[in-house]
Amino acid sequence: MVNTLPLNHVSIYALSVVSGTRFGELFRRYPERFPDDEIERRMTHHLVAGLESAGFQHYEISNFARPGAESRHNTVYWEADPYLAAGPSASSYMGGIRRTNPLSIDKWLRHLYTEEGGPFGAATIDEIVDEDAARVETVILGLRLLRGVSRSVFQERHGVPLDTLYFQTIESLIAKGLIDDDSEYIRLTSRGFDFADEVARAFL
């Protein structure tokens, strides 16, 4: 189907069922009507194979692109790089601080035109990310990318070798067949993609 449409990028996600919603109520009453984890994995594998056969490169857990069409915006996030966002409800990550602008356009505009405001004047600080948390984020977010986490980039950014902090974790995940290690990068295996949440928890 994707070959019949002018698409360069495709994202796939499993349905998240949230309590208090119509789907949440249906799931509570009829859980047997929803796919279990194994069926969900098989569905995902089927989609991945179909997209790759159609010429899309699987470059992030949920994202596929034709060559050169990868999302630069989202890649900044997955690489744990700083990003600046100026509009209403937009979130920024600069200098280890996460901020979110007001959802209300009126409130955002009021601050925009005040001397102490500007496009970021009304932003609230959501989180101050300390160095320990920043290291974990570099690994967890980087593992979402097929190329994985670069040891040299990690050391340049955080001033400490990746293996100094996570050698035992890496070795354990390799033994479980969840990540590969080529001396520069650690990355998820095909099995690791199925259990990415388990891999992420191992680094917490």
Kinemage of the C-alpha trace (Angstrom):
@kinemage 1
@onewidth
@group {chain A} dominant
@subgroup {mainchain}
@vectorlist {calphas} color= white
{ca met a 1} P 0.000 0.000 0.000
{ca val a 2} L 2.755 2.505 0.879
{ca asn a 3} L 4.156 2.216 -2.641
{ca thr a 4} L 0.872 3.553 -4.019
{ca leu a 5} L 1.194 6.762 -1.984
{ca pro a 6} L 3.739 9.613 -2.302
{ca leu a 7} L 5.310 8.867 1.081
{ca asn a 8} L 8.905 9.359 2.174
{ca his a 9} L 8.420 8.742 5.897
{ca val a 10} L 6.269 6.355 7.932
{ca ser a 11} L 5.830 6.039 11.712
{ca ile a 12} L 4.174 3.023 13.317
{ca tyr a 13} L 2.935 2.756 16.881
{ca ala a 14} L 0.927 0.262 18.885
{ca leu a 15} L -2.354 1.520 20.270
{ca ser a 16} L -2.010 2.772 23.838
{ca val a 17} L -5.170 2.010 25.786
{ca val a 18} L -5.808 4.618 28.490
{ca ser a 19} L -8.269 4.121 31.309
{ca gly a 20} L -11.159 6.565 31.327
{ca thr a 21} L -11.418 6.575 27.532
{ca arg a 22} L -13.809 4.681 25.276
{ca phe a 23} L -11.024 2.281 24.330
{ca gly a 24} L -10.120 1.901 27.991
{ca glu a 25} L -13.663 0.867 28.829
{ca leu a 26} L -13.776 -1.587 25.922
{ca phe a 27} L -10.483 -3.112 27.050
{ca arg a 28} L -11.739 -3.454 30.615
{ca arg a 29} L -14.885 -5.242 29.474
{ca tyr a 30} L -13.540 -7.241 26.534
{ca pro a 31} L -9.768 -7.757 26.937
{ca glu a 32} L -9.915 -10.832 24.702
{ca arg a 33} L -10.767 -8.601 21.737
{ca phe a 34} L -7.402 -6.849 21.938
{ca pro a 35} L -4.109 -8.319 20.671
{ca asp a 36} L -1.757 -9.671 23.304
{ca asp a 37} L 1.972 -8.878 23.366
{ca glu a 38} L 2.906 -11.780 21.096
{ca ile a 39} L 0.334 -10.864 18.443
{ca glu a 40} L 1.440 -7.236 18.662
{ca arg a 41} L 5.066 -8.282 18.059
{ca arg a 42} L 4.065 -10.375 15.045
{ca met a 43} L 2.061 -7.476 13.624
{ca thr a 44} L 5.051 -5.172 14.080
{ca his a 45} L 7.435 -7.638 12.402
{ca his a 46} L 5.013 -7.902 9.468
{ca leu a 47} L 4.896 -4.114 9.095
{ca val a 48} L 8.685 -3.783 9.364
{ca ala a 49} L 9.253 -6.407 6.670
{ca gly a 50} L 6.697 -4.785 4.384
{ca leu a 51} L 8.132 -1.299 4.768
{ca glu a 52} L 11.697 -2.471 4.222
{ca ser a 53} L 10.681 -4.378 1.090
{ca ala a 54} L 9.062 -1.150 -0.129
{ca gly a 55} L 12.389 0.693 0.142
{ca phe a 56} L 12.023 2.298 3.560
{ca gln a 57} L 14.969 2.211 5.952
{ca his a 58} L 14.180 1.368 9.564
{ca tyr a 59} L 16.191 4.056 11.364
{ca glu a 60} L 14.409 4.322 14.734
{ca ile a 61} L 12.213 1.937 16.715
{ca ser a 62} L 8.983 3.385 15.329
{ca asn a 63} L 10.199 5.260 12.252
{ca phe a 64} L 11.031 4.434 8.655
{ca ala a 65} L 12.223 6.692 5.852
{ca arg a 66} L 13.379 6.615 2.302
{ca pro a 67} L 17.089 7.532 2.047
{ca gly a 68} L 17.609 11.157 3.071
{ca ala a 69} L 14.081 11.629 4.427
{ca glu a 70} L 14.765 10.871 8.094
{ca ser a 71} L 13.131 13.270 10.552
{ca arg a 72} L 15.823 15.766 11.506
{ca his a 73} L 13.555 17.309 14.142
{ca asn a 74} L 12.988 14.048 16.005
{ca thr a 75} L 16.576 12.871 15.545
{ca val a 76} L 17.730 15.866 17.606
{ca tyr a 77} L 15.560 14.537 20.443
{ca trp a 78} L 16.758 10.929 20.111
{ca glu a 79} L 20.373 12.112 20.131
{ca ala a 80} L 19.637 14.026 23.365
{ca asp a 81} L 20.803 17.281 21.765
{ca pro a 82} L 19.408 20.661 22.890
{ca tyr a 83} L 16.395 22.045 21.075
{ca leu a 84} L 14.519 25.326 21.217
{ca ala a 85} L 10.792 25.683 20.620
{ca ala a 86} L 9.046 29.044 20.644
{ca gly a 87} L 5.308 28.566 20.028
{ca pro a 88} L 2.376 27.995 22.383
{ca ser a 89} L 2.606 24.674 24.290
{ca ala a 90} L 6.032 24.002 22.728
{ca ser a 91} L 8.747 22.380 24.837
{ca ser a 92} L 12.457 23.209 24.847
{ca tyr a 93} L 15.536 21.503 26.257
{ca met a 94} L 18.463 23.862 26.714
{ca gly a 95} L 21.307 23.811 29.212
{ca gly a 96} L 19.893 20.771 30.966
{ca ile a 97} L 16.535 22.455 31.597
{ca arg a 98} L 13.193 21.436 30.108
{ca arg a 99} L 10.651 24.221 29.679
{ca thr a 100} L 7.128 24.292 28.301
{ca asn a 101} L 5.343 27.358 26.964
{ca pro a 102} L 1.714 27.992 27.950
{ca leu a 103} L -0.964 26.073 26.098
{ca ser a 104} L -3.102 29.220 25.938
{ca ile a 105} L -2.333 31.348 22.880
{ca asp a 106} L -3.612 34.457 24.707
{ca lys a 107} L -1.272 33.906 27.660
{ca trp a 108} L 1.648 33.202 25.336
{ca leu a 109} L 0.941 36.399 23.340
{ca arg a 110} L 0.679 38.529 26.485
{ca his a 111} L 4.187 37.500 27.507
{ca leu a 112} L 5.494 37.793 23.961
{ca tyr a 113} L 4.909 41.538 23.918
{ca thr a 114} L 6.228 42.425 27.362
{ca glu a 115} L 9.760 43.633 28.010
{ca glu a 116} L 10.543 40.751 30.362
{ca gly a 117} L 8.713 38.219 28.234
{ca gly a 118} L 9.669 37.411 24.681
{ca pro a 119} L 8.842 34.060 23.107
{ca phe a 120} L 10.086 32.143 26.184
{ca gly a 121} L 9.019 34.472 28.990
{ca ala a 122} L 5.971 32.489 30.033
{ca ala a 123} L 7.642 29.084 29.904
{ca thr a 124} L 7.452 26.969 33.013
{ca ile a 125} L 10.402 24.847 34.105
{ca asp a 126} L 9.305 21.218 33.987
{ca glu a 127} L 12.564 19.541 34.902
{ca ile a 128} L 16.195 20.297 35.639
{ca val a 129} L 18.168 17.354 34.273
{ca asp a 130} L 21.254 16.618 36.363
{ca glu a 131} L 24.341 14.933 34.918
{ca asp a 132} L 23.386 11.434 36.055
{ca ala a 133} L 19.984 11.723 34.393
{ca ala a 134} L 21.541 13.228 31.262
{ca arg a 135} L 23.867 10.231 30.901
{ca val a 136} L 20.961 7.810 31.191
{ca glu a 137} L 18.962 9.786 28.627
{ca thr a 138} L 21.847 9.734 26.155
{ca val a 139} L 21.862 5.933 26.337
{ca ile a 140} L 18.124 5.243 26.448
{ca leu a 141} L 17.208 7.692 23.695
{ca gly a 142} L 20.223 6.740 21.574
{ca leu a 143} L 19.290 3.076 21.676
{ca arg a 144} L 16.039 3.937 19.923
{ca leu a 145} L 18.107 4.643 16.801
{ca leu a 146} L 19.247 1.675 14.748
{ca arg a 147} L 22.828 2.937 14.753
{ca gly a 148} L 22.747 2.975 18.549
{ca val a 149} L 24.909 4.862 21.044
{ca ser a 150} L 28.408 6.011 20.117
{ca arg a 151} L 31.057 5.541 22.794
{ca ser a 152} L 33.106 8.489 21.518
{ca val a 153} L 30.092 10.824 21.480
{ca phe a 154} L 29.089 9.693 24.970
{ca gln a 155} L 32.578 10.363 26.373
{ca glu a 156} L 32.864 13.731 24.630
{ca arg a 157} L 29.495 14.817 26.002
{ca his a 158} L 29.743 13.434 29.539
{ca gly a 159} L 33.479 13.247 30.189
{ca val a 160} L 33.475 9.600 31.209
{ca pro a 161} L 33.693 6.381 29.175
{ca leu a 162} L 30.398 4.597 28.594
{ca asp a 163} L 31.853 1.314 29.838
{ca thr a 164} L 33.052 2.843 33.093
{ca leu a 165} L 29.429 3.415 34.022
{ca tyr a 166} L 27.605 0.598 32.283
{ca phe a 167} L 30.022 -2.258 31.559
{ca gln a 168} L 28.126 -4.874 33.575
{ca thr a 169} L 24.760 -3.742 32.194
{ca ile a 170} L 26.050 -3.914 28.626
{ca glu a 171} L 27.554 -7.368 29.145
{ca ser a 172} L 24.330 -8.652 30.692
{ca leu a 173} L 22.220 -7.343 27.799
{ca ile a 174} L 24.632 -8.843 25.260
{ca ala a 175} L 24.330 -12.208 27.024
{ca lys a 176} L 20.538 -11.966 26.735
{ca gly a 177} L 20.805 -11.231 23.021
{ca leu a 178} L 19.232 -7.796 23.406
{ca ile a 179} L 22.107 -5.575 22.256
{ca asp a 180} L 25.126 -5.820 19.962
{ca asp a 181} L 28.516 -4.198 20.530
{ca asp a 182} L 30.971 -3.355 17.734
{ca ser a 183} L 33.476 -1.541 20.007
{ca glu a 184} L 32.260 1.941 18.940
{ca tyr a 185} L 28.481 1.529 19.097
{ca ile a 186} L 26.082 -0.426 21.246
{ca arg a 187} L 22.736 -1.014 19.546
{ca leu a 188} L 19.575 -3.047 19.899
{ca thr a 189} L 19.406 -6.435 18.209
{ca ser a 190} L 16.252 -7.423 16.336
{ca arg a 191} L 15.192 -9.206 19.534
{ca gly a 192} L 16.151 -6.113 21.497
{ca phe a 193} L 13.648 -4.042 19.541
{ca asp a 194} L 10.903 -6.330 20.827
{ca phe a 195} L 12.039 -5.736 24.405
{ca ala a 196} L 13.248 -2.121 24.181
{ca asp a 197} L 11.493 -1.150 27.416
{ca glu a 198} L 13.335 -3.917 29.277
{ca val a 199} L 16.638 -2.692 27.833
{ca ala a 200} L 15.870 0.885 28.882
{ca arg a 201} L 15.017 -0.177 32.441
{ca ala a 202} L 18.371 -1.940 32.728
{ca phe a 203} L 20.159 1.427 32.480
{ca leu a 204} L 18.049 3.149 35.137
